[in-house]
Amino acid sequence: MGPALEIGDRFIRHVYILTICLTVVISAVLLGFKRAALPSFLIGSAISLSLFWSIEFVVRRLVRPGKTKRTKSLLGFIAIGKYTVLAGLLYLLFKMEWMNIYAFAGGIALVQGAIIIKAIGLMVAILSNKDPNQS
């Protein structure tokens, strides 16, 4: 068994799942109470998830011996393509005057919030002397 606070694939997968669940729940709440903020929140959460995914992807590909020119080209293509799509979405938000800065910031902060929630859960499990890998 590894160290109690080891951050591995399981932690990252849990962060993705928690972020997606939070996105769905918060989107449902926004749909019911503040429908105009929903596009800003969804685009913010898409940006947040894509940044988290790209960091994970780049680290997995570049921190490995034997990286090739093809790998570097693929990483560049993904970065350029992703940011082009995100820039287009932001342009639509501003052009159609749908931008709600608070909902957008909430979407951007979603992954960080999921990481904090997961880390608090790990700390509670450690402090209560349970194995954090059981759940």
C-alpha positions in Angstrom: 0.0 0.0 0.0 1.4 3.5 -1.0 1.4 6.6 1.1 -1.9 7.8 2.4 -1.9 11.1 0.5 -0.7 9.6 -2.8 -2.2 11.4 -5.8 -2.7 8.9 -8.6 -5.0 7.9 -11.4 -7.8 7.1 -9.0 -7.7 10.6 -7.4 -7.8 12.3 -10.9 -10.7 10.1 -12.0 -12.6 11.0 -8.9 -12.0 14.7 -9.5 -13.4 14.3 -13.0 -16.5 12.5 -11.8 -17.1 15.0 -8.9 -16.6 17.9 -11.3 -19.1 16.5 -13.8 -21.6 15.8 -11.0 -21.2 19.3 -9.6 -21.7 20.7 -13.1 -24.9 18.8 -13.6 -26.3 19.7 -10.2 -25.4 23.4 -10.4 -26.7 23.6 -14.0 -30.0 22.2 -12.8 -30.2 24.8 -10.1 -29.3 27.6 -12.5 -31.8 26.3 -15.0 -34.5 26.7 -12.4 -33.5 29.9 -10.8 -31.2 31.9 -13.0 -31.5 30.6 -16.6 -29.5 33.5 -18.1 -26.4 32.5 -16.2 -26.4 28.9 -17.5 -24.4 29.4 -20.7 -21.7 31.4 -18.8 -21.4 28.7 -16.2 -21.3 25.8 -18.7 -18.6 27.5 -20.8 -16.6 28.3 -17.6 -16.9 24.7 -16.5 -15.9 23.5 -20.0 -12.8 25.7 -19.8 -12.0 24.5 -16.3 -12.3 20.8 -17.3 -10.4 21.2 -20.5 -7.5 23.0 -18.6 -7.4 20.2 -16.1 -7.5 17.5 -18.8 -4.8 19.3 -20.8 -2.5 19.5 -17.8 -3.0 15.9 -17.1 -2.5 14.9 -20.8 0.7 17.0 -21.2 2.3 15.8 -18.0 1.6 12.2 -18.9 3.1 12.6 -22.4 6.0 14.8 -21.7 7.2 13.4 -18.4 8.1 10.1 -20.0 11.3 9.0 -21.6 11.3 8.5 -25.3 9.0 11.3 -26.3 9.0 11.8 -30.1 8.4 14.7 -32.4 5.0 13.3 -33.3 4.0 13.5 -29.6 5.1 17.2 -29.5 3.1 17.9 -32.7 0.0 16.2 -31.2 0.3 18.2 -28.0 0.6 21.5 -30.0 -2.4 20.5 -32.2 -4.5 19.8 -29.2 -3.5 23.0 -27.5 -4.2 25.2 -30.6 -7.5 23.4 -31.4 -8.8 23.5 -27.8 -8.0 27.2 -27.3 -9.5 28.0 -30.7 -12.8 26.4 -29.7 -12.8 28.0 -26.3 -12.1 31.4 -27.8 -15.0 30.9 -30.1 -17.3 30.1 -27.2 -16.1 33.2 -25.3 -16.7 35.3 -28.4 -20.3 34.0 -28.6 -20.9 34.8 -24.9 -19.8 38.4 -25.4 -21.4 38.9 -28.8 -24.8 37.6 -27.8 -24.5 39.5 -24.4 -25.0 36.3 -22.4 -21.9 36.8 -20.3 -22.5 36.5 -16.5 -19.2 37.0 -14.9 -20.1 35.4 -11.6 -21.5 32.3 -13.2 -18.4 32.1 -15.6 -16.0 32.5 -12.6 -18.0 29.7 -10.8 -17.6 27.4 -13.8 -13.8 28.2 -13.9 -13.4 27.4 -10.2 -15.4 24.2 -10.4 -12.4 21.8 -10.8 -10.5 23.6 -8.1 -13.5 23.2 -5.8 -13.7 19.5 -6.7 -10.1 19.0 -5.8 -10.6 20.8 -2.5 -13.6 18.7 -1.7 -11.7 15.5 -2.6 -8.7 16.6 -0.5 -10.9 17.3 2.5 -12.4 13.9 2.1 -9.0 12.3 2.1 -7.9 14.3 5.2 -11.1 13.3 7.1 -10.5 9.7 6.2 -6.9 9.9 7.4 -7.9 11.6 10.6 -10.5 9.0 11.3 -7.9 6.3 10.7 -9.7 4.8 7.8 -8.1 3.7 4.5 -8.8 6.5 2.0 -8.7 4.0 -0.9 -11.7 2.0 0.3 -14.3 4.3 -1.3 
